[in-house]
């Protein structure tokens, strides 16, 4: 796994250079969040789930499905060998009759969608950060019965997977690249305007700034890991070179 540890460090480098320096997110808060979330999962189960994620994504053509329009068309007409889906895109997958191979999220969609996501038998890479602990705590019972891998934005001494990328769709694409997917297609709005229909609460201004930063982080990770980035309408395509 040492090769993959080195690849993960690229994401951490991107976060520290591009995000932490511009947003001022205190690293101590991220560490505190990770430590408090430890009681939510079983580390042995998480390690087995991580091996399963690696086996599903390595050398595969991966579609990353987000809640923005275009996900259904990608699932039904695209060449999606494997599907990484955000926890907010569950209804899109249901319409396409497709189950996700991997779920990513940070527990911020509506509680109804989150409940549906937790019922799926797929490895769930759940992102812990300083702003979402109040969402995670009530889910302890469900999470302990699920194949959950806790991801973080910074390196921690805990049982977590530090991934750097911090918005759900871009994090899903980054994880696919970390595990050497051959090709990654993400559906997202070419305008990059905020899309909040899947949330109970949404700060559109904050969301817009995060999307802009996330795009820069993803480009950085792709360039360092040897992926060519192409924009095609409301899709971003990452091809391993």
C-alpha positions as CSV (number, residue, x, y, z in Angstrom):
1,X,0.0,0.0,0.0
2,X,3.0,2.3,0.1
3,X,2.4,3.4,-3.5
4,X,-1.1,4.5,-2.6
5,X,0.1,6.3,0.5
6,X,2.4,8.4,-1.7
7,X,-0.5,9.1,-4.0
8,X,-2.7,10.2,-1.1
9,X,0.0,12.7,-0.1
10,X,-0.5,14.6,-3.4
11,X,-4.1,15.4,-2.2
12,X,-2.9,16.6,1.2
13,X,-0.3,18.7,-0.5
14,X,-3.0,20.3,-2.7
15,X,-5.2,21.0,0.3
16,X,-2.5,22.6,2.3
17,X,-1.2,24.7,-0.6
18,X,-4.5,25.8,-2.2
19,X,-7.2,25.5,0.5
20,X,-5.8,25.9,4.0
21,X,-3.8,28.9,3.0
22,X,-6.7,30.7,1.5
23,X,-9.6,29.7,3.8
24,X,-7.8,29.8,7.1
25,X,-9.5,26.5,8.2
26,X,-7.7,25.7,11.5
27,X,-5.9,22.3,11.3
28,X,-6.6,21.8,15.0
29,X,-10.3,21.8,14.3
30,X,-9.9,19.2,11.6
31,X,-7.9,17.0,14.0
32,X,-10.5,17.4,16.8
33,X,-13.2,16.5,14.4
34,X,-11.4,13.3,13.3
35,X,-10.7,12.3,16.9
36,X,-14.4,12.8,18.0
37,X,-15.6,10.8,15.0
38,X,-13.5,7.7,15.9
39,X,-16.3,6.2,18.0
40,X,-18.5,6.1,14.9
41,X,-16.8,3.1,13.2
42,X,-14.9,-0.1,13.5
43,X,-11.3,0.2,12.2
44,X,-11.1,-3.4,11.1
45,X,-14.2,-3.1,9.1
46,X,-12.9,0.2,7.6
47,X,-9.7,-1.5,6.5
48,X,-11.5,-4.4,4.8
49,X,-13.8,-1.8,3.1
50,X,-10.8,0.1,1.9
51,X,-9.3,-3.0,0.3
52,X,-12.7,-3.5,-1.4
53,X,-12.6,0.0,-2.8
54,X,-9.1,-0.5,-4.2
55,X,-10.2,-3.7,-5.9
56,X,-13.2,-2.0,-7.5
57,X,-11.5,1.1,-8.8
58,X,-8.0,0.1,-9.9
59,X,-7.7,0.2,-13.7
60,X,-11.5,0.7,-14.1
61,X,-13.5,3.3,-16.0
62,X,-15.3,5.2,-13.3
63,X,-18.2,7.5,-13.4
64,X,-18.6,10.0,-10.5
65,X,-22.3,10.8,-10.0
66,X,-23.3,14.0,-8.3
67,X,-26.8,15.4,-7.6
68,X,-26.6,18.0,-10.4
69,X,-28.4,17.5,-13.7
70,X,-26.7,15.1,-16.1
71,X,-26.1,12.2,-13.8
72,X,-29.0,10.1,-15.1
73,X,-27.8,10.5,-18.7
74,X,-24.3,9.6,-17.8
75,X,-25.4,6.4,-16.0
76,X,-27.7,5.3,-18.9
77,X,-25.6,6.3,-21.9
78,X,-22.0,6.5,-20.6
79,X,-19.5,3.7,-20.3
80,X,-19.7,3.4,-16.5
81,X,-17.8,0.3,-15.6
82,X,-17.8,1.4,-11.9
83,X,-19.8,4.1,-10.2
84,X,-18.7,6.3,-7.4
85,X,-21.7,8.2,-6.2
86,X,-22.2,11.1,-3.7
87,X,-24.6,10.3,-0.9
88,X,-26.8,13.1,-2.3
89,X,-27.3,11.4,-5.7
90,X,-29.1,8.3,-4.4
91,X,-32.3,9.1,-6.2
92,X,-30.5,9.5,-9.6
93,X,-29.0,6.0,-9.2
94,X,-32.4,4.6,-8.3
95,X,-33.9,6.0,-11.5
96,X,-31.1,4.5,-13.5
97,X,-31.5,1.1,-11.8
98,X,-27.9,1.2,-10.8
99,X,-26.2,0.5,-7.4
100,X,-23.0,2.4,-6.5
101,X,-19.7,0.6,-6.1
102,X,-18.5,3.3,-3.7
103,X,-20.3,6.1,-1.9
104,X,-18.7,9.4,-0.8
105,X,-20.2,12.2,1.3
106,X,-20.1,14.3,4.4
107,X,-23.6,13.7,5.8
108,X,-24.9,17.0,4.5
109,X,-27.8,16.0,2.2
110,X,-31.3,15.9,3.6
111,X,-31.8,13.2,6.3
112,X,-34.1,11.3,4.0
113,X,-31.4,10.9,1.3
114,X,-28.8,10.2,4.0
115,X,-31.0,7.4,5.3
116,X,-31.3,5.9,1.9
117,X,-27.5,6.0,1.4
118,X,-26.8,4.2,4.6
119,X,-29.1,1.3,3.5
120,X,-27.0,0.5,0.5
121,X,-24.4,-2.3,0.7
122,X,-21.5,-0.2,-0.6
123,X,-18.3,1.0,1.0
124,X,-19.1,4.5,2.3
125,X,-16.2,7.0,2.4
126,X,-17.7,9.5,4.9
127,X,-15.9,12.8,5.3
128,X,-15.3,14.2,8.8
129,X,-14.6,17.9,9.2
130,X,-15.1,20.6,11.7
131,X,-18.6,21.6,10.4
132,X,-20.4,18.3,10.3
133,X,-20.0,16.5,13.6
134,X,-23.5,17.6,14.6
135,X,-24.7,15.5,11.6
136,X,-22.6,12.5,12.3
137,X,-23.2,12.0,16.0
138,X,-26.9,11.0,15.7
139,X,-25.9,8.4,13.0
140,X,-23.6,6.4,15.3
141,X,-25.8,3.3,15.4
142,X,-26.3,3.1,11.6
143,X,-22.6,3.9,10.8
144,X,-21.3,1.1,13.1
145,X,-23.3,-1.4,11.1
146,X,-22.0,-0.1,7.7
147,X,-18.8,-0.5,5.8
148,X,-17.7,3.1,6.6
149,X,-14.3,4.6,5.9
150,X,-13.7,7.9,7.6
151,X,-11.9,10.4,5.3
152,X,-10.3,13.7,6.4
153,X,-8.8,16.8,4.8
154,X,-5.6,16.6,6.8
155,X,-3.3,13.8,8.0
156,X,-4.3,12.5,11.4
157,X,-2.9,9.9,13.9
158,X,-6.3,8.2,13.9
159,X,-8.0,5.5,11.8
160,X,-8.8,7.8,8.9
161,X,-8.0,8.1,5.2
162,X,-6.6,11.6,4.5
163,X,-7.7,12.6,1.0
164,X,-7.3,16.4,0.8
165,X,-10.1,17.0,-1.7
166,X,-13.1,18.5,0.2
167,X,-16.2,18.7,-1.9
168,X,-18.1,15.4,-2.5
169,X,-17.8,15.1,-6.3
170,X,-14.2,16.2,-6.5
171,X,-13.3,13.9,-3.6
172,X,-14.9,11.0,-5.4
173,X,-12.8,11.7,-8.5
174,X,-9.7,12.2,-6.4
175,X,-10.2,8.8,-4.7
176,X,-10.6,7.1,-8.1
177,X,-7.3,8.7,-9.2
178,X,-5.5,7.7,-6.0
179,X,-6.5,4.1,-6.6
180,X,-5.4,4.3,-10.3
181,X,-8.7,4.3,-12.2
182,X,-8.0,4.3,-15.9
183,X,-10.6,7.0,-16.7
184,X,-12.9,9.1,-14.5
185,X,-15.9,11.0,-15.7
186,X,-17.6,13.5,-13.4
187,X,-21.0,15.1,-14.0
188,X,-21.2,18.6,-12.8
189,X,-22.5,22.0,-14.0
190,X,-20.1,23.7,-16.4
191,X,-21.2,27.0,-14.9
192,X,-20.0,25.8,-11.5
193,X,-23.0,27.6,-9.9
194,X,-24.1,26.2,-6.5
195,X,-26.6,23.4,-6.6
196,X,-28.5,23.0,-3.3
197,X,-31.7,21.1,-4.0
198,X,-30.4,18.0,-2.1
199,X,-29.6,20.0,1.1
200,X,-31.7,21.0,4.1
201,X,-29.6,24.1,4.5
202,X,-27.3,25.8,2.0
203,X,-25.1,28.9,1.9
204,X,-24.8,29.5,-1.8
205,X,-22.0,32.1,-1.5
206,X,-19.9,29.7,0.6
207,X,-20.7,26.8,-1.7
208,X,-19.6,28.8,-4.8
209,X,-16.2,29.6,-3.2
210,X,-15.7,25.9,-2.3
211,X,-16.5,24.8,-5.8
212,X,-14.0,27.1,-7.3
213,X,-11.3,25.9,-4.8
214,X,-12.3,22.3,-5.4
215,X,-11.8,22.7,-9.2
216,X,-8.2,23.9,-8.5
217,X,-7.5,21.1,-6.1
218,X,-8.7,18.5,-8.6
219,X,-6.6,19.9,-11.4
220,X,-3.6,19.9,-9.1
221,X,-4.1,16.3,-8.1
222,X,-4.7,15.2,-11.7
223,X,-1.5,16.8,-13.0
224,X,0.6,15.3,-10.2
225,X,-0.9,11.8,-10.7
226,X,-0.6,11.8,-14.5
227,X,-4.2,12.4,-15.6
228,X,-5.2,14.7,-18.5
229,X,-8.2,16.9,-17.8
230,X,-10.8,17.5,-20.4
231,X,-14.0,19.5,-20.2
232,X,-17.0,18.2,-22.2
233,X,-20.1,20.2,-21.5
234,X,-21.4,19.4,-18.0
235,X,-18.8,16.6,-17.7
236,X,-15.1,16.6,-16.6
237,X,-13.1,13.7,-18.0
238,X,-9.8,12.6,-16.4
239,X,-7.7,10.2,-18.5
240,X,-4.7,8.4,-17.1
241,X,-1.7,9.1,-19.4
